[in-house]
Amino acid sequence: MKKKMLVSVIVMAGLLLSFAARAMELKMALVAPDGSTWAKVMEQWNQELSQKTAGRLKLKIYAGGVLGDERDVIRKMQIGQVQMAGFTGLGLGTINPAVRVLELPMLFNSYQEADAVTKKIQPKLEQGFEQKGFVLLGWAETGFVNIFSNKPIATRENMDGMKMWMWEGDPLVKALYDRFGIVPIPLALPDVLTSLSTNLIDAVYAPPLGAIALQWFTKTKYITDLKLADSTGGILMTKQALLSIPEQDRNIFVEEAKKYAKILMERTRADNEKSYAALTKAGVTTVKVPADEVEQIRKTSQEVWKDLVGKLYSQEILNETIAAVTNIRK
């Protein structure tokens, strides 16, 4: 009898230990589809994270917007249904509007300039997320944005009558379109491909890698050779979710997050550059913008910077951003 009891106790202890050692699964949402650079790098992070925590910590990745648009994901994070997500600038800006200063049109000429500015104002921006109950695990990017269209766009006049997509609820793009006299067609991200197919819209904006990943390039004929803005991004987690990770694994998790955010940015930039050649090979025609037109677009864009002061960011942050760009160009 005593032997049976001992066996039962050992079995029960084994079950309890097994339960305790079971992996903690963190749900992560991505708008980027399966097979994209974002999804691949996050899966690599998941594998290394599981290895370094002896299987105690894992990511459950929901790619392709299956958990909804970015605003849907934010709501799910706030009620604990999702613990973390990879966001574009729109998602980041929904939580902390000041971050959109990094996506102002015609602000940066290179990734070096974008990096210098981000480093300069990063502490203030990260503090803004913390005040809202989120932690920015790492910066990322989707890359410099171009216009993809079914009619060639080389001048502002070419956009007259163009049915231009706008990501629904994006105040920065709305301000830009207002300045250029463009009437937008607001749509959620998942609706864009269908809308291109049915001619509801005939022009979109995206980094080349994004246009390929989302298959938008298959429904457009031209890409305008003008880098409008550097589309930023990042990996966000709720504070509550981060603190729920046992301390021994939390430090590993944060270190790995920073590491893979850096890897993601490097690969995204490299893949974006390769994407231009891939688009040409696929039959998408590059449209050159005349130098004088570029200068006029730059001047109008600078008015957009001013329009958004007090709406998305402060005058102080805008001044710091412009000063950082000026300094690196010197």
FIBA-726448 format. One record per residue (C-alpha): x, y, z; residue number from 1. Coordinates in pm, whole numbers, plus 32768, in hexadecimal, padded with zeros to 4 digits. Layout:
<atom X="X" Y="Y" Z="Z" torgu="NUM"/>
...
//
This chain:
<atom X="8000" Y="8000" Z="8000" torgu="1"/>
<atom X="8118" Y="80EA" Z="805E" torgu="2"/>
<atom X="81CD" Y="808F" Z="7F1D" torgu="3"/>
<atom X="809B" Y="80EC" Z="7E4D" torgu="4"/>
<atom X="807C" Y="8237" Z="7F04" torgu="5"/>
<atom X="81EC" Y="8281" Z="7EC4" torgu="6"/>
<atom X="81C3" Y="8237" Z="7D53" torgu="7"/>
<atom X="8090" Y="831A" Z="7D46" torgu="8"/>
<atom X="814D" Y="8434" Z="7DEF" torgu="9"/>
<atom X="8271" Y="8410" Z="7CF9" torgu="10"/>
<atom X="8184" Y="8410" Z="7BCF" torgu="11"/>
<atom X="80CE" Y="8543" Z="7C55" torgu="12"/>
<atom X="8216" Y="85F7" Z="7C93" torgu="13"/>
<atom X="8284" Y="85A5" Z="7B32" torgu="14"/>
<atom X="813F" Y="8630" Z="7AA4" torgu="15"/>
<atom X="8164" Y="8770" Z="7B71" torgu="16"/>
<atom X="82CB" Y="879D" Z="7AFD" torgu="17"/>
<atom X="8260" Y="875F" Z="7997" torgu="18"/>
<atom X="814E" Y="8866" Z="79B7" torgu="19"/>
<atom X="8240" Y="895E" Z="7A52" torgu="20"/>
<atom X="8338" Y="8927" Z="7939" torgu="21"/>
<atom X="8233" Y="8951" Z="7829" torgu="22"/>
<atom X="8285" Y="8A67" Z="7734" torgu="23"/>
<atom X="81FA" Y="8BC1" Z="776E" torgu="24"/>
<atom X="8164" Y="8C24" Z="761F" torgu="25"/>
<atom X="815A" Y="8D90" Z="75B6" torgu="26"/>
<atom X="8069" Y="8DEA" Z="749E" torgu="27"/>
<atom X="8103" Y="8ED0" Z="739A" torgu="28"/>
<atom X="8042" Y="8F7A" Z="7280" torgu="29"/>
<atom X="80D1" Y="8FEA" Z="7131" torgu="30"/>
<atom X="802B" Y="9095" Z="700B" torgu="31"/>
<atom X="8149" Y="9011" Z="6F35" torgu="32"/>
<atom X="80EC" Y="8ECB" Z="6E89" torgu="33"/>
<atom X="8184" Y="8D73" Z="6EB7" torgu="34"/>
<atom X="82C4" Y="8D55" Z="6DF0" torgu="35"/>
<atom X="8315" Y="8EC9" Z="6E0E" torgu="36"/>
<atom X="845C" Y="8F47" Z="6EA0" torgu="37"/>
<atom X="83A7" Y="8FAD" Z="6FE0" torgu="38"/>
<atom X="8308" Y="8E57" Z="7010" torgu="39"/>
<atom X="844B" Y="8D9A" Z="6FC5" torgu="40"/>
<atom X="851D" Y="8E64" Z="70B9" torgu="41"/>
<atom X="8418" Y="8E4A" Z="71CD" torgu="42"/>
<atom X="8411" Y="8CCF" Z="71A0" torgu="43"/>
<atom X="858D" Y="8CC6" Z="71C0" torgu="44"/>
<atom X="856C" Y="8D91" Z="7300" torgu="45"/>
<atom X="846A" Y="8C9A" Z="7380" torgu="46"/>
<atom X="8551" Y="8B71" Z="7341" torgu="47"/>
<atom X="867B" Y="8C0F" Z="73F1" torgu="48"/>
<atom X="85A3" Y="8C8A" Z="750F" torgu="49"/>
<atom X="851C" Y="8B2B" Z="7549" torgu="50"/>
<atom X="867C" Y="8A9D" Z="753D" torgu="51"/>
<atom X="8710" Y="8B9A" Z="7630" torgu="52"/>
<atom X="85F4" Y="8B6D" Z="772C" torgu="53"/>
<atom X="85F8" Y="89F0" Z="7711" torgu="54"/>
<atom X="849B" Y="89F8" Z="767C" torgu="55"/>
<atom X="8404" Y="8AC9" Z="7796" torgu="56"/>
<atom X="83B1" Y="8BF2" Z="76B5" torgu="57"/>
<atom X="8320" Y="8BEE" Z="7556" torgu="58"/>
<atom X="8278" Y="8CD8" Z="7460" torgu="59"/>
<atom X="8133" Y="8C83" Z="73B2" torgu="60"/>
<atom X="8145" Y="8D55" Z="7275" torgu="61"/>
<atom X="8006" Y="8DBF" Z="71C2" torgu="62"/>
<atom X="8079" Y="8E53" Z="7075" torgu="63"/>
<atom X="7FB9" Y="8EE9" Z="6F53" torgu="64"/>
<atom X="7ECD" Y="8FBE" Z="7023" torgu="65"/>
<atom X="7DFD" Y="8E92" Z="7093" torgu="66"/>
<atom X="7DC6" Y="8F3E" Z="71E4" torgu="67"/>
<atom X="7D4A" Y="9079" Z="7137" torgu="68"/>
<atom X="7DD4" Y="91C8" Z="70CD" torgu="69"/>
<atom X="7ECF" Y="9274" Z="71B1" torgu="70"/>
<atom X="7DC7" Y="9330" Z="7278" torgu="71"/>
<atom X="7D0E" Y="91E7" Z="72B2" torgu="72"/>
<atom X="7E51" Y="914E" Z="7334" torgu="73"/>
<atom X="7E8C" Y="9272" Z="7422" torgu="74"/>
<atom X="7D33" Y="923F" Z="74BB" torgu="75"/>
<atom X="7D7A" Y="90CB" Z="74E3" torgu="76"/>
<atom X="7EC5" Y="911A" Z="758C" torgu="77"/>
<atom X="7E1B" Y="9208" Z="767D" torgu="78"/>
<atom X="7D2D" Y="90F8" Z="76F4" torgu="79"/>
<atom X="7E39" Y="8FEB" Z="7701" torgu="80"/>
<atom X="7DD1" Y="8F18" Z="75D5" torgu="81"/>
<atom X="7F1A" Y="8F64" Z="7525" torgu="82"/>
<atom X="8061" Y="8FA9" Z="75D7" torgu="83"/>
<atom X="8137" Y="9045" Z="74C5" torgu="84"/>
<atom X="8139" Y="90B1" Z="735A" torgu="85"/>
<atom X="820C" Y="9136" Z="723F" torgu="86"/>
<atom X="8186" Y="9288" Z="71D4" torgu="87"/>
<atom X="81B3" Y="937E" Z="70BA" torgu="88"/>
<atom X="81C7" Y="94F0" Z="710A" torgu="89"/>
<atom X="804B" Y="9508" Z="7101" torgu="90"/>
<atom X="8026" Y="940B" Z="7219" torgu="91"/>
<atom X="813D" Y="94A5" Z="72E5" torgu="92"/>
<atom X="80A4" Y="95FE" Z="72B0" torgu="93"/>
<atom X="7F4D" Y="9589" Z="7320" torgu="94"/>
<atom X="7FE7" Y="9551" Z="7478" torgu="95"/>
<atom X="80EE" Y="9662" Z="7474" torgu="96"/>
<atom X="80A6" Y="9766" Z="7363" torgu="97"/>
<atom X="81F7" Y="9814" Z="7389" torgu="98"/>
<atom X="82A7" Y="96ED" Z="72E5" torgu="99"/>
<atom X="8216" Y="9758" Z="7193" torgu="100"/>
<atom X="8319" Y="986F" Z="7188" torgu="101"/>
<atom X="8403" Y="9760" Z="7103" torgu="102"/>
<atom X="831E" Y="972C" Z="6FD5" torgu="103"/>
<atom X="82F7" Y="9891" Z="6F5F" torgu="104"/>
<atom X="82F9" Y="98B0" Z="6DE3" torgu="105"/>
<atom X="8441" Y="9912" Z="6D3E" torgu="106"/>
<atom X="84F2" Y="9926" Z="6E90" torgu="107"/>
<atom X="8608" Y="9827" Z="6E5A" torgu="108"/>
<atom X="86E9" Y="97E7" Z="6D31" torgu="109"/>
<atom X="878B" Y="96AE" Z="6DC0" torgu="110"/>
<atom X="8776" Y="95A4" Z="6ECC" torgu="111"/>
<atom X="88A4" Y="9644" Z="6F74" torgu="112"/>
<atom X="87DA" Y="9780" Z="6FAC" torgu="113"/>
<atom X="86B2" Y="96B7" Z="702F" torgu="114"/>
<atom X="8794" Y="95FB" Z="7122" torgu="115"/>
<atom X="8834" Y="973A" Z="71A3" torgu="116"/>
<atom X="86E5" Y="97E0" Z="71E9" torgu="117"/>
<atom X="864E" Y="96A9" Z="7287" torgu="118"/>
<atom X="8778" Y="968D" Z="7372" torgu="119"/>
<atom X="8758" Y="97FD" Z="73CE" torgu="120"/>
<atom X="85E7" Y="97FC" Z="7430" torgu="121"/>
<atom X="85C3" Y="968B" Z="748D" torgu="122"/>
<atom X="85B9" Y="96C0" Z="760A" torgu="123"/>
<atom X="8491" Y="97AF" Z="75F0" torgu="124"/>
<atom X="83D3" Y="96CC" Z="7503" torgu="125"/>
<atom X="840B" Y="9595" Z="75D6" torgu="126"/>
<atom X="8394" Y="9650" Z="7709" torgu="127"/>
<atom X="8254" Y="96A3" Z="764E" torgu="128"/>
<atom X="820A" Y="9530" Z="761E" torgu="129"/>
<atom X="824E" Y="94E0" Z="778B" torgu="130"/>
<atom X="8159" Y="95EC" Z="77F9" torgu="131"/>
<atom X="804D" Y="9533" Z="7732" torgu="132"/>
<atom X="809F" Y="93E0" Z="77CC" torgu="133"/>
<atom X="8178" Y="935B" Z="76B0" torgu="134"/>
<atom X="82E7" Y="9304" Z="7687" torgu="135"/>
<atom X="839E" Y="933B" Z="753F" torgu="136"/>
<atom X="8474" Y="9202" Z="7523" torgu="137"/>
<atom X="8526" Y="927B" Z="73EB" torgu="138"/>
<atom X="8510" Y="9364" Z="72C1" torgu="139"/>
<atom X="84D5" Y="92D5" Z="7169" torgu="140"/>
<atom X="8479" Y="9355" Z="7010" torgu="141"/>
<atom X="83B4" Y="9308" Z="6EDB" torgu="142"/>
<atom X="8495" Y="93EF" Z="6E10" torgu="143"/>
<atom X="8484" Y="951C" Z="6D2B" torgu="144"/>
<atom X="832E" Y="9546" Z="6C8A" torgu="145"/>
<atom X="82E7" Y="9566" Z="6B15" torgu="146"/>
<atom X="81A3" Y="959A" Z="6A54" torgu="147"/>
<atom X="8121" Y="9471" Z="698A" torgu="148"/>
<atom X="801B" Y="94C5" Z="6885" torgu="149"/>
<atom X="7F6A" Y="945C" Z="6747" torgu="150"/>
<atom X="7FB8" Y="95A9" Z="669F" torgu="151"/>
<atom X="8113" Y="9647" Z="669D" torgu="152"/>
<atom X="8144" Y="974D" Z="67AD" torgu="153"/>
<atom X="826A" Y="9838" Z="6772" torgu="154"/>
<atom X="81CD" Y="9983" Z="67E2" torgu="155"/>
<atom X="80C7" Y="99FE" Z="68D6" torgu="156"/>
<atom X="7FE1" Y="9A42" Z="67AF" torgu="157"/>
<atom X="7FED" Y="98D0" Z="6756" torgu="158"/>
<atom X="7F3B" Y="9887" Z="689D" torgu="159"/>
<atom X="7E08" Y="9952" Z="683B" torgu="160"/>
<atom X="7CDD" Y="986A" Z="6833" torgu="161"/>
<atom X="7DAE" Y="9746" Z="68AE" torgu="162"/>
<atom X="7CF9" Y="9660" Z="699F" torgu="163"/>
<atom X="7E02" Y="9656" Z="6AAE" torgu="164"/>
<atom X="7DF1" Y="9562" Z="6BCE" torgu="165"/>
<atom X="7E1D" Y="95E0" Z="6D32" torgu="166"/>
<atom X="7E42" Y="94F5" Z="6E59" torgu="167"/>
<atom X="7CFE" Y="952C" Z="6F13" torgu="168"/>
<atom X="7D2B" Y="960F" Z="7042" torgu="169"/>
<atom X="7E88" Y="968B" Z="6FEA" torgu="170"/>
<atom X="7E9F" Y="97FD" Z="704F" torgu="171"/>
<atom X="7FF8" Y="982F" Z="6FB7" torgu="172"/>
<atom X="7F98" Y="97BA" Z="6E5A" torgu="173"/>
<atom X="7E51" Y="987D" Z="6E74" torgu="174"/>
<atom X="7F16" Y="99BC" Z="6EBA" torgu="175"/>
<atom X="7FFC" Y="996F" Z="6D94" torgu="176"/>
<atom X="7EDA" Y="9934" Z="6CA7" torgu="177"/>
<atom X="7E2F" Y="9A73" Z="6D1A" torgu="178"/>
<atom X="7F66" Y="9B3D" Z="6CC4" torgu="179"/>
<atom X="7F80" Y="9A9F" Z="6B6B" torgu="180"/>
<atom X="7E0C" Y="9AB4" Z="6B24" torgu="181"/>
<atom X="7DDD" Y="993C" Z="6B0F" torgu="182"/>
<atom X="7C8C" Y="98A4" Z="6B68" torgu="183"/>
<atom X="7CDE" Y="975B" Z="6C16" torgu="184"/>
<atom X="7C31" Y="960A" Z="6C0D" torgu="185"/>
<atom X="7C51" Y="9593" Z="6D79" torgu="186"/>
<atom X="7C71" Y="941A" Z="6D9D" torgu="187"/>
<atom X="7CF0" Y="9322" Z="6E9C" torgu="188"/>
<atom X="7E2D" Y="926D" Z="6E34" torgu="189"/>
<atom X="7D87" Y="911C" Z="6DE6" torgu="190"/>
<atom X="7C9A" Y="91C6" Z="6CEF" torgu="191"/>
<atom X="7DA5" Y="9263" Z="6C13" torgu="192"/>
<atom X="7DF4" Y="913F" Z="6B2B" torgu="193"/>
<atom X="7C85" Y="9100" Z="6ADD" torgu="194"/>
<atom X="7C4E" Y="9274" Z="6AA3" torgu="195"/>
<atom X="7D6D" Y="927F" Z="69AB" torgu="196"/>
<atom X="7CDB" Y="9150" Z="68F8" torgu="197"/>
<atom X="7B84" Y="91F2" Z="68D9" torgu="198"/>
<atom X="7C0C" Y="934E" Z="687F" torgu="199"/>
<atom X="7B7A" Y="93EC" Z="69B7" torgu="200"/>
<atom X="7CD6" Y="9480" Z="69DC" torgu="201"/>
<atom X="7DE9" Y="94A7" Z="68DA" torgu="202"/>
<atom X="7F10" Y="9519" Z="69AE" torgu="203"/>
<atom X="7FAA" Y="94B4" Z="6AFA" torgu="204"/>
<atom X="80DF" Y="950C" Z="6BC4" torgu="205"/>
<atom X="81C8" Y="9406" Z="6C54" torgu="206"/>
<atom X="8333" Y="93A2" Z="6C76" torgu="207"/>
<atom X="8390" Y="92BC" Z="6B53" torgu="208"/>
<atom X="83BC" Y="9193" Z="6C3B" torgu="209"/>
<atom X="8261" Y="91CE" Z="6CC9" torgu="210"/>
<atom X="81C6" Y="91ED" Z="6B70" torgu="211"/>
<atom X="8259" Y="909B" Z="6B17" torgu="212"/>
<atom X="81FE" Y="8FF0" Z="6C5F" torgu="213"/>
<atom X="8097" Y="906D" Z="6C48" torgu="214"/>
<atom X="8084" Y="9022" Z="6AD2" torgu="215"/>
<atom X="801F" Y="9187" Z="6A7F" torgu="216"/>
<atom X="8125" Y="9197" Z="696E" torgu="217"/>
<atom X="805F" Y="9094" Z="68A7" torgu="218"/>
<atom X="7F42" Y="918F" Z="6881" torgu="219"/>
<atom X="8010" Y="92C5" Z="682E" torgu="220"/>
<atom X="80E4" Y="9323" Z="66FF" torgu="221"/>
<atom X="81C4" Y="943F" Z="6777" torgu="222"/>
<atom X="82A3" Y="949D" Z="689B" torgu="223"/>
<atom X="82FC" Y="960B" Z="68CC" torgu="224"/>
<atom X="846F" Y="9639" Z="690D" torgu="225"/>
<atom X="8442" Y="971E" Z="6A39" torgu="226"/>
<atom X="847C" Y="96AB" Z="6B9E" torgu="227"/>
<atom X="8366" Y="9762" Z="6C50" torgu="228"/>
<atom X="83AF" Y="96FD" Z="6DB7" torgu="229"/>
<atom X="845D" Y="95F9" Z="6E8B" torgu="230"/>
<atom X="8348" Y="951B" Z="6F0D" torgu="231"/>
<atom X="83A8" Y="94C4" Z="7070" torgu="232"/>
<atom X="8336" Y="93A4" Z="7148" torgu="233"/>
<atom X="837A" Y="92EE" Z="728B" torgu="234"/>
<atom X="832F" Y="91CC" Z="7371" torgu="235"/>
<atom X="824A" Y="9228" Z="7490" torgu="236"/>
<atom X="81DF" Y="9166" Z="75C5" torgu="237"/>
<atom X="80FD" Y="91C2" Z="76E5" torgu="238"/>
<atom X="81AE" Y="9206" Z="782F" torgu="239"/>
<atom X="80C9" Y="910E" Z="78D7" torgu="240"/>
<atom X="812C" Y="8FF8" Z="77E7" torgu="241"/>
<atom X="829E" Y="9043" Z="780D" torgu="242"/>
<atom X="828A" Y="9037" Z="7989" torgu="243"/>
<atom X="81CE" Y="8EED" Z="7978" torgu="244"/>
<atom X="8306" Y="8E44" Z="78EC" torgu="245"/>
<atom X="83D5" Y="8DA6" Z="7A07" torgu="246"/>
<atom X="8504" Y="8E7C" Z="7A51" torgu="247"/>
<atom X="8605" Y="8D75" Z="79E7" torgu="248"/>
<atom X="8568" Y="8D6B" Z="788C" torgu="249"/>
<atom X="8505" Y="8ED9" Z="7877" torgu="250"/>
<atom X="866B" Y="8F53" Z="7852" torgu="251"/>
<atom X="86AC" Y="8E52" Z="773F" torgu="252"/>
<atom X="8569" Y="8EB9" Z="7694" torgu="253"/>
<atom X="85C1" Y="902E" Z="7692" torgu="254"/>
<atom X="8723" Y="8FEF" Z="7614" torgu="255"/>
<atom X="86A4" Y="8F0E" Z="74FE" torgu="256"/>
<atom X="8599" Y="900D" Z="749F" torgu="257"/>
<atom X="86A0" Y="911D" Z="746E" torgu="258"/>
<atom X="877E" Y="9030" Z="73AB" torgu="259"/>
<atom X="866E" Y="8FC4" Z="72BA" torgu="260"/>
<atom X="85E2" Y="9123" Z="728F" torgu="261"/>
<atom X="873C" Y="9185" Z="7211" torgu="262"/>
<atom X="874C" Y="9053" Z="712F" torgu="263"/>
<atom X="85F1" Y="90A4" Z="70AB" torgu="264"/>
<atom X="8653" Y="9208" Z="7055" torgu="265"/>
<atom X="8790" Y="919A" Z="6FA1" torgu="266"/>
<atom X="86DC" Y="9091" Z="6ED4" torgu="267"/>
<atom X="85B8" Y="9174" Z="6E82" torgu="268"/>
<atom X="86A1" Y="9280" Z="6DFD" torgu="269"/>
<atom X="8767" Y="9185" Z="6D2F" torgu="270"/>
<atom X="862D" Y="90DD" Z="6CA7" torgu="271"/>
<atom X="8592" Y="922D" Z="6C4F" torgu="272"/>
<atom X="86BD" Y="9285" Z="6B77" torgu="273"/>
<atom X="86AA" Y="9134" Z="6AC7" torgu="274"/>
<atom X="8535" Y="9166" Z="6A90" torgu="275"/>
<atom X="8564" Y="9280" Z="6995" torgu="276"/>
<atom X="860F" Y="9192" Z="68A3" torgu="277"/>
<atom X="8508" Y="9088" Z="68E4" torgu="278"/>
<atom X="83F2" Y="917F" Z="688F" torgu="279"/>
<atom X="849C" Y="91E1" Z="6748" torgu="280"/>
<atom X="84C1" Y="9072" Z="66EE" torgu="281"/>
<atom X="834D" Y="9041" Z="6738" torgu="282"/>
<atom X="82F6" Y="9151" Z="663B" torgu="283"/>
<atom X="82B6" Y="9279" Z="6724" torgu="284"/>
<atom X="8332" Y="93B5" Z="6675" torgu="285"/>
<atom X="83FB" Y="94BA" Z="6734" torgu="286"/>
<atom X="8389" Y="9622" Z="6707" torgu="287"/>
<atom X="848D" Y="9733" Z="6740" torgu="288"/>
<atom X="842B" Y="9876" Z="67F0" torgu="289"/>
<atom X="84CF" Y="99B6" Z="6768" torgu="290"/>
<atom X="85BC" Y="9A67" Z="6859" torgu="291"/>
<atom X="84ED" Y="9BA8" Z="6864" torgu="292"/>
<atom X="83B7" Y="9ADA" Z="68B6" torgu="293"/>
<atom X="846E" Y="9A2B" Z="69D1" torgu="294"/>
<atom X="84C8" Y="9B7D" Z="6A64" torgu="295"/>
<atom X="835F" Y="9BF7" Z="6A53" torgu="296"/>
<atom X="82E7" Y="9AB5" Z="6AF8" torgu="297"/>
<atom X="83EB" Y="9AE9" Z="6C09" torgu="298"/>
<atom X="8372" Y="9C4D" Z="6C4E" torgu="299"/>
<atom X="8206" Y="9BE4" Z="6C5F" torgu="300"/>
<atom X="8262" Y="9AC1" Z="6D42" torgu="301"/>
<atom X="830A" Y="9BAD" Z="6E35" torgu="302"/>
<atom X="81BB" Y="9C5B" Z="6E5E" torgu="303"/>
<atom X="812E" Y="9B08" Z="6EC9" torgu="304"/>
<atom X="8238" Y="9AF8" Z="6FDA" torgu="305"/>
<atom X="81AF" Y="9C3F" Z="7068" torgu="306"/>
<atom X="8043" Y="9BD6" Z="703E" torgu="307"/>
<atom X="8073" Y="9AAE" Z="712A" torgu="308"/>
<atom X="8110" Y="9B71" Z="724A" torgu="309"/>
<atom X="8027" Y="9B58" Z="7374" torgu="310"/>
<atom X="7F68" Y="9A3D" Z="72CD" torgu="311"/>
<atom X="8069" Y="9927" Z="72C8" torgu="312"/>
<atom X="81A2" Y="99BB" Z="7364" torgu="313"/>
<atom X="8223" Y="9AF4" Z="740B" torgu="314"/>
<atom X="82E3" Y="9C10" Z="736A" torgu="315"/>
<atom X="8407" Y="9BB0" Z="744A" torgu="316"/>
<atom X="841F" Y="9A4E" Z="73BB" torgu="317"/>
<atom X="83FD" Y="9AD0" Z="7257" torgu="318"/>
<atom X="8515" Y="9BCA" Z="7295" torgu="319"/>
<atom X="85F3" Y="9ABA" Z="7328" torgu="320"/>
<atom X="85AE" Y="99DB" Z="71FD" torgu="321"/>
<atom X="85FE" Y="9AE7" Z="70FB" torgu="322"/>
<atom X="8739" Y="9B4A" Z="71BC" torgu="323"/>
<atom X="87B0" Y="99E0" Z="71C3" torgu="324"/>
<atom X="8781" Y="99BE" Z="704B" torgu="325"/>
<atom X="8838" Y="9B07" Z="700F" torgu="326"/>
<atom X="895B" Y="9AA0" Z="70EB" torgu="327"/>
<atom X="8993" Y="994F" Z="7042" torgu="328"/>
<atom X="8989" Y="99F4" Z="6EE9" torgu="329"/>
<atom X="8A9D" Y="9ADE" Z="6F58" torgu="330"/>
//
